[in-house]
Amino acid sequence: MSVKTIIIIAVIHIISGNISKAVVKSKNYPDSINHGFAWGFFLGILGLIICLFKTPIPKRRPSTSSSSSNYSRNTTKSRNTSGNGHYRQTNSRTVTRQNFAQKLNTLNDSGDVKVQASPQQKKMVSEAKTYRAAKKRTFSTVKSGEQISIDLSWSENLAELLEATEVVYSNAELNCNRRMVSERFNYYINLHYRSFTAADLCHAKREEIMVSLNNLRKIISRLNDRSDFLRVDKASYDQLIALRGSMYNLTEYLGKRRDLLNKQTAVIREKIRNECGDRGQRWYQELMERAGK
């Protein structure tokens, strides 16, 4: 066989591998479990056919905006087990001010591996506790004698959310990167439930902070406008700028954590189906049926 022929064959296999990988990616498989290239490269057309018939991973429904009084998450039914193995039912994914704390309490599981908080997270937790203690901040304006009031009610349950989601995220990451064992089936399906619940709570809290952040941005914009009468002293101005920075960092953190948890949820769902035997496959099928898939 000539060198030219070998090169042509290699190129064909590489093209087949890339096409197969693209096909699997179009079925919403994350890169960590997308083996389409290997199927296409080694098996050629047969590998591509196998990839075409792979079961798609359902997409998470997109988040929508809402007011701070009624957090928005799409409503679906889901089933899970608590740490002791008993089933419990949640009828709605919707997060509200009324059920936020209740949903937050479902994030704990005795089977979790304990994690060490990062310095960044410790700082955010500490700031969240400070904001919660204050409830709101007021700043006196110069000359006009008015007061600027900054709502900090969004800090309620924030410290607990940051701590709880770190544990869920770390344990989800740990189990995404190792093979599941059928003996821990109840723990895995509870981890799946807790992962998407943590994502929903992060989204809800981010939306709540965004409302106050946007109001704060408007105030700072007025303070920066020389034609506007609103003025505060330098110390107050610096505090408002620092608060804006902290709130922005929180929204960025919560948004990224939500997205990572959503990805982990999809991986855990597939691993339960593929690695937990008949129970895992039945659970997956029931989950898809409840979701109308």
C-alpha positions in Angstrom: 0.0 0.0 0.0 1.4 3.4 -1.0 2.0 6.3 1.3 -0.6 8.3 -0.7 -3.2 5.6 -0.1 -2.5 5.5 3.6 -2.8 9.3 3.9 -6.1 9.2 2.0 -7.5 6.5 4.3 -6.3 8.4 7.4 -8.0 11.6 6.2 -11.3 9.7 5.5 -11.2 8.2 9.0 -10.5 11.6 10.6 -13.4 13.2 8.7 -15.7 10.3 9.7 -14.6 10.8 13.3 -15.3 14.5 13.3 -18.7 14.0 11.7 -19.6 11.4 14.2 -18.5 13.6 17.1 -20.6 16.5 15.7 -23.7 14.2 15.4 -23.3 13.1 19.1 -22.8 16.7 20.2 -26.0 17.7 18.4 -27.8 15.2 20.7 -26.8 17.4 23.6 -24.0 15.1 24.9 -21.3 17.1 26.9 -17.7 16.7 25.8 -16.9 14.5 28.8 -19.1 11.7 27.5 -19.0 12.4 23.7 -17.1 9.4 22.2 -18.4 10.1 18.7 -14.9 10.7 17.2 -13.7 7.3 18.3 -16.8 5.6 16.9 -16.4 7.3 13.5 -12.6 7.0 13.4 -12.3 3.3 14.1 -15.6 2.0 12.6 -16.1 4.5 9.8 -19.7 4.5 8.3 -20.8 1.9 10.9 -19.6 4.1 13.7 -21.5 7.1 12.2 -24.7 5.0 12.0 -24.3 4.0 15.6 -23.9 7.7 16.5 -27.0 8.6 14.5 -29.1 6.2 16.5 -27.8 7.3 20.0 -30.6 8.5 22.3 -30.5 12.3 22.6 -30.1 13.9 26.0 -33.1 16.2 26.7 -32.2 19.9 27.0 -33.0 21.8 30.1 -35.7 24.2 29.4 -34.4 27.8 29.2 -34.8 30.1 32.2 -37.0 33.1 31.9 -37.0 36.4 33.8 -39.4 37.2 36.6 -39.9 39.7 39.4 -38.1 39.2 42.7 -41.4 38.3 44.4 -42.0 35.2 42.2 -38.8 33.5 41.0 -39.1 31.8 37.6 -38.2 28.3 36.8 -40.1 26.0 34.5 -42.5 23.7 36.2 -41.9 20.0 35.8 -42.5 17.0 38.0 -39.6 15.1 39.5 -39.1 12.2 41.9 -36.3 11.6 44.3 -35.2 9.9 47.4 -34.0 11.4 50.7 -30.7 10.3 52.2 -32.4 7.4 54.1 -33.7 5.9 50.8 -37.4 6.8 51.1 -39.1 8.4 48.1 -40.5 11.9 48.2 -42.3 13.8 45.5 -42.0 17.4 44.5 -44.7 18.7 42.2 -43.1 21.8 41.0 -39.8 23.2 40.0 -41.0 26.7 40.6 -39.0 28.6 43.2 -40.8 31.3 45.2 -39.9 33.4 48.3 -42.3 31.1 50.2 -40.7 27.8 49.3 -37.1 28.9 48.9 -36.0 27.8 52.4 -37.9 24.6 52.1 -36.2 23.7 48.9 -32.8 24.8 50.3 -33.3 22.3 53.2 -33.5 19.4 50.7 -29.9 19.9 49.5 -28.4 18.1 52.5 -27.6 14.4 52.4 -25.7 12.3 54.9 -23.9 10.4 52.1 -22.1 13.5 50.8 -18.3 13.8 51.0 -17.4 16.8 53.1 -15.7 19.6 51.2 -13.4 22.4 52.1 -14.6 25.8 51.1 -12.4 27.9 48.9 -11.1 31.4 50.1 -13.4 33.0 47.5 -16.4 31.2 48.8 -15.6 31.9 52.5 -15.4 35.6 51.6 -18.8 35.6 49.8 -20.4 33.7 52.7 -19.0 36.2 55.2 -20.2 39.2 53.2 -23.7 37.5 52.8 -24.0 37.2 56.5 -23.0 40.9 56.9 -25.7 42.0 54.4 -28.3 39.8 56.0 -27.7 41.4 59.4 -28.2 44.8 57.9 -31.3 44.1 55.9 -30.9 47.5 54.2 -28.4 50.3 54.0 -29.2 54.0 54.0 -26.9 56.8 52.8 -27.6 60.5 53.5 -27.3 62.8 50.5 -25.4 66.1 50.5 -27.4 69.4 50.7 -30.9 67.9 49.8 -31.1 66.1 53.2 -32.6 63.0 51.5 -31.7 59.4 52.2 -30.7 56.7 49.7 -32.1 53.3 50.8 -30.5 50.1 49.4 -32.6 46.9 49.7 -30.5 44.0 51.0 -33.4 41.6 51.5 -31.9 39.4 48.8 -29.2 38.3 51.3 -31.7 36.2 53.2 -30.7 32.5 52.9 -27.8 33.5 50.6 -25.0 32.3 52.9 -26.7 29.0 53.4 -27.3 28.7 49.7 -23.6 29.3 48.9 -22.5 26.7 51.4 -25.1 24.0 50.4 -24.6 24.4 46.7 -20.8 24.0 47.1 -21.3 20.6 48.7 -23.8 19.5 46.1 -21.6 20.8 43.2 -18.5 19.1 44.6 -20.2 15.7 45.2 -21.9 15.9 41.8 -18.5 16.6 40.2 -17.0 13.7 42.1 -19.6 11.2 40.9 -19.5 12.5 37.3 -15.9 11.5 37.2 -16.1 8.0 38.5 -18.2 4.9 37.8 -21.4 4.5 39.8 -22.2 1.4 41.8 -25.7 0.0 42.0 -25.5 -0.2 45.8 -25.7 3.6 46.0 -28.6 3.9 43.6 -30.8 5.8 46.0 -28.0 8.3 46.8 -27.4 8.9 43.0 -31.0 9.7 42.2 -31.2 12.0 45.2 -28.0 13.7 44.0 -29.7 14.2 40.6 -32.7 15.8 42.3 -30.5 18.0 44.5 -28.3 19.0 41.6 -31.1 20.5 39.6 -32.8 21.9 42.7 -29.5 23.7 43.6 -29.4 25.1 40.0 -32.9 26.4 40.3 -32.1 28.0 43.7 -29.0 29.7 42.2 -31.0 31.0 39.3 -33.8 32.3 41.6 -31.3 34.1 44.0 -29.5 35.6 41.0 -32.7 37.0 39.6 -33.5 38.5 43.0 -30.1 40.1 43.4 -30.3 41.4 39.8 -33.4 43.5 40.6 -31.6 45.3 43.5 -28.4 45.5 41.5 -30.1 47.3 38.6 -31.7 49.8 41.0 -28.3 50.4 42.6 -26.8 51.0 39.1 -29.4 53.6 38.4 -28.5 55.4 41.6 -24.8 55.4 40.9 -25.5 56.6 37.4 -27.3 59.6 38.9 -24.5 60.2 41.2 -22.1 60.3 38.3 -24.3 62.7 36.3 -23.0 66.2 37.0 -26.4 67.7 36.0 -28.3 65.6 38.6 -28.9 67.1 42.0 -28.3 63.7 43.8 -25.0 63.8 45.7 -23.4 61.8 48.6 -20.0 62.2 50.4 -17.0 60.3 49.1 -17.1 57.6 51.8 -20.7 56.8 51.0 -20.0 56.8 47.3 -17.1 54.4 47.8 -19.4 52.1 49.8 -22.0 52.1 47.1 -19.4 51.3 44.4 -18.1 48.4 46.6 -21.6 47.1 47.2 -22.3 47.2 43.4 -19.1 45.2 42.8 -20.0 42.6 45.4 -23.5 42.2 44.0 -22.2 41.9 40.5 -19.7 39.2 41.6 -22.5 37.3 43.3 -24.7 37.3 40.2 -21.7 36.1 38.0 -20.9 33.3 40.5 -24.5 32.2 40.8 -25.0 32.2 37.1 -21.9 30.1 36.4 -22.7 27.7 39.3 -26.2 27.3 37.9 -24.9 26.4 34.4 -22.3 23.9 35.8 -24.9 22.2 38.0 -27.3 21.9 35.0 -24.5 20.2 33.0 -23.7 17.9 35.9 -27.4 17.0 36.3 -27.5 15.8 32.7 -24.3 13.7 33.1 -25.6 12.1 36.4 -28.9 11.3 34.7 -27.2 9.4 31.9 -24.8 7.7 34.2 -27.6 6.4 36.4 -29.3 4.9 33.2 -26.1 3.4 31.9 -24.3 2.3 35.1 -27.0 1.4 37.6 -28.5 -1.7 35.9 -32.2 -2.3 35.4 -33.2 0.0 38.3 -31.3 2.9 36.6 -32.9 2.2 33.3 -36.4 2.1 34.8 -35.8 5.3 36.7 -34.6 7.0 33.6 -37.6 5.9 31.6 -40.0 7.0 34.3 -38.2 10.4 34.5 -38.6 10.9 30.8 -42.3 9.9 30.8 -43.0 12.4 33.6 -41.2 15.1 31.6 -43.3 14.2 28.6 -40.2 13.0 26.6 
